[in-house]
Amino acid sequence: MNRLYASMDGVEIQCSKIHYNLPIKQLIDVAVEKEGCVIASNGALCVNTGKYTGRSPEDRFIVDTPSVHEHVNWNKGNIPMTKENFDKLFSKVLDYIKSKEVFLFDGFVGADKEYRMPIRVINEFAFQNLFSQQMFIKPKKEELENFQPEFTVFAVPGLQADPAVDGTRSEVFIVLNFEKKVVLIGGTKYCGEIKKSIFTVMNYLLPFKGVLPMHCSANMGKNGDVTLFFGLSGTGKTTLSADDDRKLIGDDEHGWTDKGVFNFEGGCYAKCIKLSKENEPQIWGAIREGALLENVVIHEVTGEPDYDDDRYTENTRAAFPVEHIDNAVLEGMGGIPKTIIFLTADATGVLPPISRLTKEQAMYHFMSGYTSKLAGTERGIVDPKATFSACFGAPFMLHRPQVYAQLLGEKIDKYNVKVFLVNTGWASGSYGIGSRMKLKYTRAMVRAAINGDLDNVEYITDPIFHLAIPKECPNVPNLVLNPPNTWYSIDEYYRKANSLAESFRSNFRQFKDVPESILIGEPEKMLEEYII
C-alpha cells in the first residue's frame, strides 16, 4: 500500500500504487493498453469521454464555510454544499482510491512565481494525468524536493455520487473546498473539469492580492506590446490570438498584476470542431505526439481525425503543451497590456464589426459578457439566443462581477489601455439572412486596433449603444464598418438594435449595487418615432 498526504493537515491518502509524475510516453502507453485510447495518424492520443463531453455546471459545488460565505456570489452556478456532505463524499473518494493505481502530478498553476500556486492532481486514469501534465506548469527537478501542494485535486471518474446521500444533483460532482484546500471530481471523464476547477480557485484567491484574474487569451508583439482577447466559446478567441506575427502568451486564463500579465497554464485546450489547417495553422500543427484529442472522431482505417464530425459532441477538444505553438512565450509572462479586445459573435447582426469603448463601456460590456448561441449548439435552441456570461467566464468567477469589473476599470485607468469591441458574428442582417463576418476582415480590424491604425481616424457614434465606430480601417471596405449601411432595411435594423439593447438592460438588472460609473455604459432605447 502506497501512502501520501493531501494538501491539508492530517489526511493520509492510501492507494494500491502511485505513479508519480510519470513521463508522457509512459502515460500514453498505459492509456492505449488499459484505457481504450487510440493513437491518431498525427500522433495525438485520442479518448472518448462517454456520457459527459463537456462541463456539468449544475453539478459544481462550493463548500459553504465561514471564510468564503460572504465573498461568494451564490447562484445556480455557485451552489453551496455543507461541510457534512463534503466530509462524507471525501471519505468515499479516499476509500475508492485505496484499491486503485493512481497517477499523480505535482506542478504549478500560474507562471509568475510571486503568485503561482503549487498543486497536486491525483487521477484515476492515465489519459487524465496526461491532460494535467499538459495543462499545468511542469516543475523543475529541484522544485519537487520537499514539494508541498497548496491545493489537491482528486479526479475519480469511476466513482459516482448518490444524490440522496451526498447532497448532489446527479452522479457527477465537482466540489471546491477552500478550507480543506481540496477539489473533488467524480462521475465524469471530461478533462476540462480538472482545468476549470483549479482555475476557479485562482480566480477566487487572486483578487484578495490585488490581481485581476481573467478568462482571456493573450499575445505579444515584436516590441513587447501585449493584447488581451476576451470572448465566450465560438467568438474566435483562440483563433484570433494565434497570430503568426505575434507570440502567444496563453489562450485561456491569465492574471494581471502591477508588473504585467501571466499565464495560469502550461498548455492550451483548444476547441477543434471544424478545425482547418488553412484558418488555424498553429493549432493544427500543435496537435501531434503528446497532444490529447477529446471526443474527436477518428477514421477506423487511416487513423485520421475528422474535425468536421460532431457525432459525439460539438465540443471536441485538443489539449497540448504551449511549446507545441511555434511562437509561444514559453515563460508565460508579458508586460502591461496596451490593448484589450472584447469578442462577441452577435447573431442579430446589430453590433458593429469593431468599435472603441470608453472605460465605463468596457466595464459594462465586461460585466455583460455577451454573445449569441446558435441553433444546433445546444439542445432546444432553434433560433439564435442572446447569452450573457459575466466577465466572459461567469462559471469560473466566484466573486460578484463588480469585484472583477472594478479591478479592470482601475487598470484601464492606471495604464491608459485601449479597449475595442469586435463582432465576429453576422453582418448585412441577422442570422439566416445576413452572413458571418469574413475572418480576413476581422483579422485586419484586430491588427489595426493593436497597431494603432485606428487611433487617429474619424469615428461616428451609434444612437443606441453609443459605440464609437471608425469610419475607415485598413484592408476593410468602409461600407462594412457601419451595420445600418449594409442592412436590407434600416427600419428593421433599428428594431433589432432596440431589442438587443433591451436584452442587455434586462440582463444587467440581476446585478445589485452597481456603481453609476458602470451604468454609464448601458445602451438606451431609441424612440419609435426616430426609426425611419
C-alpha positions in Angstrom: 0.0 0.0 0.0 1.4 3.4 -1.0 0.8 6.4 1.1 1.0 10.2 0.7 -0.6 13.3 2.1 -3.1 15.7 0.5 -2.6 19.5 0.9 -4.4 19.7 4.2 -3.0 18.5 7.6 -3.7 15.1 8.9 -5.4 13.4 5.9 -3.5 10.4 4.6 -4.1 9.0 1.1 -3.7 5.3 0.5 -3.6 3.7 -2.9 -2.5 0.3 -4.2 0.1 2.0 -6.4 1.1 5.6 -7.1 2.7 6.6 -10.5 4.4 9.9 -9.7 4.9 12.5 -12.5 5.1 9.7 -15.0 6.8 10.6 -18.3 4.4 11.5 -21.1 5.4 8.4 -23.2 4.6 6.0 -20.4 1.2 7.7 -19.7 0.3 7.3 -23.4 1.3 3.6 -23.4 -0.9 2.9 -20.3 -3.8 4.8 -21.8 -3.7 2.8 -25.0 -3.1 -0.6 -23.3 -5.6 -0.3 -20.4 -8.0 2.6 -21.1 -9.2 2.1 -24.7 -7.4 5.2 -26.1 -6.0 5.2 -29.6 -3.3 7.0 -31.4 -4.3 9.2 -34.4 -2.3 9.5 -37.6 -0.9 12.8 -36.4 0.5 11.1 -33.2 -2.1 12.5 -30.8 -3.7 10.3 -28.1 -7.5 10.1 -28.6 -10.1 9.4 -26.0 -13.9 9.3 -25.9 -15.2 10.6 -22.6 -18.5 8.8 -22.9 -21.7 10.3 -21.5 -20.1 13.6 -20.5 -18.4 15.5 -23.3 -18.5 18.9 -21.6 -18.6 20.6 -18.2 -21.5 19.9 -15.8 -22.1 23.4 -14.4 -25.1 22.4 -12.3 -23.0 19.7 -10.6 -20.4 22.1 -9.3 -20.5 23.0 -5.6 -18.6 25.3 -3.2 -18.4 24.1 0.4 -20.0 26.9 2.4 -17.6 27.7 5.2 -17.4 31.0 7.2 -14.3 32.2 5.4 -15.9 32.1 2.0 -19.6 32.7 2.7 -19.7 36.5 2.3 -17.4 36.6 -0.7 -19.0 34.0 -3.0 -21.7 35.1 -5.4 -24.1 32.3 -4.6 -26.3 31.4 -7.6 -27.3 28.5 -9.8 -23.7 28.1 -10.9 -22.1 28.6 -7.4 -24.1 26.1 -5.4 -23.4 25.7 -1.7 -22.6 22.3 -0.1 -22.5 21.7 3.6 -19.3 20.7 5.4 -21.0 17.5 6.5 -21.9 16.4 2.9 -18.4 17.2 1.8 -16.8 15.1 4.5 -19.0 12.1 3.6 -18.1 12.5 -0.1 -14.5 12.9 0.6 -14.4 9.8 2.7 -16.0 7.9 -0.3 -13.2 9.3 -2.5 -10.5 8.2 -0.1 -12.0 4.7 0.3 -12.4 4.4 -3.5 -8.8 5.0 -4.4 -7.4 2.6 -1.7 -7.7 -0.2 -4.2 -6.6 1.8 -7.3 -3.4 2.5 -9.1 -3.4 6.3 -9.4 -1.4 8.8 -11.5 -0.2 11.8 -9.6 1.1 15.1 -10.9 2.8 17.7 -8.8 3.3 21.1 -10.5 2.1 24.7 -10.6 -0.7 26.9 -11.8 0.5 30.5 -12.6 3.7 31.4 -14.4 4.5 34.3 -12.1 6.5 32.8 -9.2 5.2 35.6 -6.9 1.6 34.4 -7.4 1.8 30.8 -8.6 0.2 28.0 -6.6 1.7 24.5 -6.1 -0.9 21.9 -6.9 -1.3 18.1 -6.7 -3.6 16.3 -9.2 -4.5 12.7 -8.4 -6.0 10.9 -11.4 -7.7 7.6 -11.7 -6.8 7.4 -15.4 -3.5 7.9 -17.3 -5.1 10.0 -20.1 -6.4 12.5 -17.5 -2.9 12.7 -16.0 -1.5 13.4 -19.4 -4.1 16.2 -19.7 -3.0 17.5 -16.2 0.7 17.5 -17.2 -0.1 19.3 -20.5 -2.4 21.9 -19.0 -0.5 22.9 -15.8 3.1 24.1 -15.4 5.6 21.3 -15.1 8.1 21.6 -12.2 11.8 21.5 -12.4 13.5 18.6 -10.7 14.7 20.7 -7.8 11.2 22.1 -7.3 9.9 18.6 -6.5 12.2 18.3 -3.5 10.0 18.8 -0.4 7.1 19.7 -2.6 4.1 20.9 -0.7 0.9 21.4 -2.6 -1.5 24.2 -1.7 -4.5 22.6 -3.4 -5.1 18.9 -4.2 -7.4 17.7 -7.0 -8.9 14.2 -6.9 -10.3 13.2 -10.3 -12.0 9.8 -10.0 -14.5 9.4 -12.9 -15.4 5.8 -11.8 -16.9 7.0 -8.5 -20.5 8.2 -8.8 -22.3 10.2 -6.2 -25.6 9.2 -4.7 -27.7 12.4 -4.7 -30.0 11.2 -1.8 -27.0 10.6 0.4 -24.3 13.0 -0.8 -26.4 16.1 -1.4 -25.5 16.3 -5.1 -27.8 16.8 -8.1 -26.7 13.7 -10.0 -23.9 11.1 -10.1 -21.5 13.8 -11.1 -19.8 16.0 -8.6 -17.2 18.8 -8.8 -16.7 20.2 -5.3 -14.3 23.0 -4.2 -13.4 23.3 -0.5 -11.3 26.4 0.3 -11.0 25.4 3.9 -9.6 21.9 3.2 -7.9 23.1 0.0 -9.3 20.2 -1.9 -11.2 19.7 -5.2 -13.2 16.5 -5.7 -14.3 15.5 -9.2 -16.2 12.3 -9.9 -18.7 10.7 -12.3 -17.3 12.3 -15.4 -14.3 11.7 -17.6 -14.4 15.1 -19.2 -10.9 16.6 -18.7 -12.0 20.2 -18.7 -13.4 19.8 -15.2 -9.9 19.4 -13.9 -8.5 22.5 -15.6 -11.5 24.7 -14.8 -11.8 23.8 -11.2 -8.3 24.8 -10.3 -8.6 28.0 -12.4 -11.7 28.8 -10.4 -9.7 28.5 -7.3 -7.2 31.0 -8.7 -10.0 33.3 -9.8 -11.3 33.4 -6.2 -7.9 33.9 -4.5 -6.1 36.4 -6.6 -8.4 39.4 -6.2 -7.5 39.4 -2.5 -4.0 40.1 -3.6 -5.0 42.9 -6.0 -4.5 40.7 -9.0 -7.2 40.6 -11.8 -7.8 37.0 -12.9 -9.1 36.9 -16.5 -10.7 34.3 -18.7 -8.9 35.5 -21.8 -6.1 34.7 -24.2 -3.0 37.0 -24.5 -0.4 37.6 -27.1 2.6 39.8 -27.5 4.1 41.8 -30.4 7.7 42.0 -31.5 8.1 45.2 -29.4 6.7 43.5 -26.3 3.2 45.1 -26.6 0.6 42.8 -25.0 -3.0 42.4 -26.2 -5.8 40.6 -24.3 -8.7 38.7 -26.0 -11.9 38.1 -24.1 -14.7 36.1 -25.5 -17.1 33.2 -25.0 -16.9 29.9 -26.9 -17.4 30.4 -30.6 -16.3 34.0 -30.7 -12.8 33.4 -32.1 -10.7 34.0 -29.0 -8.2 31.2 -29.7 -8.2 31.7 -33.5 -7.5 35.5 -33.3 -4.9 35.3 -30.6 -2.9 32.7 -32.5 -1.3 35.2 -34.9 1.9 34.4 -36.9 3.1 37.9 -36.3 2.7 37.8 -32.5 3.8 35.4 -29.8 1.2 33.6 -27.8 1.4 34.0 -24.0 -1.6 31.8 -23.3 -5.1 31.0 -24.7 -7.4 30.8 -21.7 -6.6 32.1 -18.2 -4.3 34.9 -17.1 -3.6 37.2 -14.1 -2.9 40.9 -14.4 -0.5 42.3 -11.8 1.3 45.7 -11.5 4.1 44.1 -13.4 2.1 42.7 -16.3 0.2 39.6 -17.2 1.0 35.9 -16.6 -0.5 32.7 -17.9 -2.1 30.4 -15.4 -1.4 27.3 -17.5 1.4 25.5 -19.3 -0.7 24.3 -22.2 -3.7 25.0 -24.5 -7.2 23.4 -24.6 -8.5 24.4 -28.0 -11.9 23.7 -29.3 -11.3 21.9 -32.6 -14.7 21.4 -34.3 -14.3 22.5 -37.9 -10.6 22.9 -37.4 -8.7 23.5 -40.6 -5.1 23.9 -41.4 -5.9 27.0 -43.6 -7.7 29.0 -40.9 -5.8 27.8 -37.8 -2.4 26.6 -38.8 -0.8 27.0 -35.4 -3.4 24.8 -33.6 -3.4 22.3 -36.5 0.4 21.9 -36.2 0.2 21.7 -32.4 -1.9 18.6 -32.4 0.9 16.0 -32.7 2.6 13.4 -30.5 2.0 14.3 -26.8 -1.3 16.0 -27.5 -4.7 14.7 -26.3 -7.8 14.7 -28.5 -11.1 14.5 -26.7 -14.2 13.1 -28.5 -12.8 13.7 -32.0 -14.0 11.1 -34.5 -11.0 9.0 -35.8 -11.2 7.2 -39.1 -11.1 3.5 -38.3 -8.7 2.6 -41.2 -6.5 5.7 -41.7 -6.5 6.9 -38.2 -7.0 10.5 -39.4 -9.0 12.9 -37.2 -12.2 14.1 -38.7 -12.6 17.6 -37.2 -15.9 18.2 -39.0 -17.7 15.2 -37.5 -19.7 16.1 -34.4 -21.4 12.8 -33.8 -20.1 12.7 -30.2 -20.2 16.4 -29.5 -19.6 19.9 -31.0 -17.3 20.4 -28.0 -14.4 18.4 -29.4 -11.1 19.4 -27.8 -7.4 19.3 -28.2 -5.0 19.6 -25.3 -1.3 20.3 -25.9 1.6 21.9 -24.2 2.3 25.6 -25.1 5.7 24.6 -26.5 3.8 23.0 -29.4 2.9 26.5 -30.6 5.9 27.6 -32.6 5.9 31.2 -31.5 4.8 30.8 -27.9 6.1 32.8 -25.0 7.4 29.8 -23.0 7.9 31.7 -19.8 4.2 32.6 -19.9 4.6 36.2 -18.9 4.2 39.6 -20.6 4.1 43.3 -19.8 1.2 45.6 -19.1 -1.5 45.2 -21.8 -1.8 48.1 -24.3 -4.9 46.8 -26.0 -8.0 44.8 -24.9 -10.3 43.1 -27.4 -13.8 42.0 -26.4 -15.1 39.4 -28.8 -18.8 38.7 -29.5 -20.5 36.6 -32.1 -23.6 38.7 -32.4 -26.2 36.7 -34.4 -28.6 39.7 -34.6 -26.1 41.5 -36.9 -26.6 44.7 -35.0 -23.3 45.3 -33.3 -20.6 46.9 -35.5 -17.6 44.7 -36.5 -15.3 46.9 -34.4 -15.9 49.8 -32.1 -13.9 51.6 -29.4 -15.1 51.6 -25.8 -14.7 54.1 -23.0 -13.6 52.8 -19.6 -17.3 52.8 -18.5 -18.4 51.0 -21.5 -15.6 48.5 -21.1 -16.7 47.7 -17.5 -20.3 47.4 -18.6 -19.6 45.1 -21.5 -17.2 43.1 -19.3 -19.9 42.5 -16.8 -22.3 41.7 -19.5 -20.2 39.2 -21.4 -22.5 39.0 -24.4 -22.6 36.6 -27.4 -25.2 34.5 -29.2 -25.8 30.8 -29.0 -26.7 29.4 -32.4 -29.2 26.7 -33.4 -27.6 23.3 -33.0 -25.0 24.2 -30.4 -27.3 23.1 -27.6 -30.4 21.0 -27.3 -33.6 23.1 -27.5 -32.1 26.1 -29.3 -33.9 26.6 -32.6 -33.2 30.3 -33.1 -30.1 32.3 -32.1 -30.3 33.3 -28.4 -28.7 36.2 -26.6 -26.3 34.8 -24.0 -24.6 36.7 -21.2 -21.8 35.4 -19.1 -20.4 37.9 -16.6 -16.7 38.7 -17.0 -16.7 36.4 -20.1 -16.4 33.5 -17.8 -19.2 33.5 -15.1 -18.9 29.8 -14.2 -15.3 30.3 -13.1 -15.7 33.7 -11.3 -16.8 33.1 -7.7 -16.8 36.8 -6.6 -19.6 39.2 -7.6 -18.9 40.5 -11.1 -18.5 44.0 -9.7 -15.3 42.9 -7.9 -13.6 41.9 -11.2 -15.1 44.9 -13.2 -13.8 47.3 -10.6 -10.3 45.8 -10.9 -10.5 46.0 -14.7 -11.6 49.7 -14.6 -8.8 50.6 -12.3 -6.2 49.0 -14.6 -7.6 50.6 -17.7 -7.4 54.0 -16.0 -4.0 53.4 -14.5 -2.3 52.2 -17.7 -4.4 54.1 -20.3 -5.4 50.8 -22.0 -7.3 50.9 -25.3 -10.5 48.7 -25.4 -12.3 47.6 -28.5 -15.5 45.5 -29.0 -15.2 43.2 -32.0 -18.2 41.5 -33.5 -17.2 38.2 -35.2 -20.9 37.4 -35.8 -23.2 38.5 -38.5 -23.3 41.4 -41.0 -25.9 42.7 -43.5 -28.7 41.2 -41.5 -29.4 38.7 -38.7 -28.5 35.0 -38.7 -30.4 33.3 -41.5 -30.4 36.5 -43.6 -27.0 38.1 -43.4 -23.7 36.3 -43.5 -20.9 35.7 -41.0 -18.2 38.4 -40.9 -15.3 37.4 -43.0 -12.3 36.2 -41.0 -9.9 38.2 -43.1 -11.8 41.4 -42.3 -11.8 40.6 -38.6 -8.1 39.9 -38.6 -7.5 43.2 -40.4 -9.6 45.1 -37.8 -7.9 43.4 -34.8 -4.4 44.2 -36.3 -5.4 47.8 -36.9 -6.6 48.2 -33.3 -3.4 46.7 -32.0 -1.0 48.6 -34.3 -2.6 52.0 -33.6 -4.1 52.4 -37.1 -7.4 53.3 -35.5 -6.1 55.9 -33.1 -6.4 58.9 -35.3 -9.2 58.0 -37.7 -12.7 59.7 -37.6 -15.4 57.9 -35.6 -19.2 58.1 -35.6 -21.4 57.1 -32.6 -24.4 54.8 -33.0 -27.5 56.2 -31.3 -28.4 53.1 -29.2 -25.3 51.5 -27.9 -23.3 54.8 -28.1 -20.3 52.8 -29.5 -17.6 54.7 -31.3 -17.4 53.2 -34.8 -14.3 54.0 -37.0 -15.2 55.4 -40.5 -12.2 53.6 -42.0 -9.9 50.7 -41.4 -7.0 49.4 -43.4 -7.9 46.4 -45.6 -11.6 46.6 -44.7 -14.3 48.2 -47.0 -15.7 51.3 -45.4 -19.3 50.1 -46.0 -18.7 47.1 -43.8 -17.8 49.1 -40.7 -21.3 50.7 -40.0 -24.0 48.0 -39.8 -27.0 50.1 -40.9 -25.3 50.8 -44.2 -25.3 47.1 -45.1 -28.8 46.0 -44.0 -31.7 45.4 -46.4 -34.0 47.6 -44.2 -32.8 50.4 -41.9 -36.1 50.2 -40.1 -35.6 46.5 -39.3 -32.0 47.2 -38.2 -33.1 49.7 -35.5 -35.9 47.4 -34.3 -33.4 44.6 -33.9 -31.0 47.0 -32.2 -33.6 48.1 -29.8 -34.4 44.5 -29.0 -30.8 43.6 -28.3 -30.4 46.7 -26.2 -33.3 45.7 -24.0 -31.7 42.2 -23.6 -28.6 44.0 -22.3 -30.6 46.1 -19.9 -32.7 43.1 -18.8 -29.6 41.0 -18.1 -28.0 43.8 -16.1 -30.9 44.1 -13.7 -29.6 41.0 -11.9 -26.6 43.0 -10.6 -27.2 44.8 -7.4 -25.5 47.9 -6.1 -23.8 48.6 -9.4 -21.8 52.0 -9.4 -23.2 54.7 -11.6 -19.9 54.9 -13.4 -20.5 51.4 -14.9 -24.2 52.1 -15.8 -23.0 55.0 -18.0 -22.1 52.3 -20.5 -25.6 50.9 -20.8 -27.4 51.2 -24.1 -30.6 53.3 -24.5 -33.9 52.6 -26.2 -34.3 54.5 -29.4 -37.8 56.0 -29.6 -40.0 54.5 -32.2 -40.6 57.9 -33.8 -36.9 58.2 -34.7 -36.9 54.9 -36.5 -37.2 55.6 -40.2 
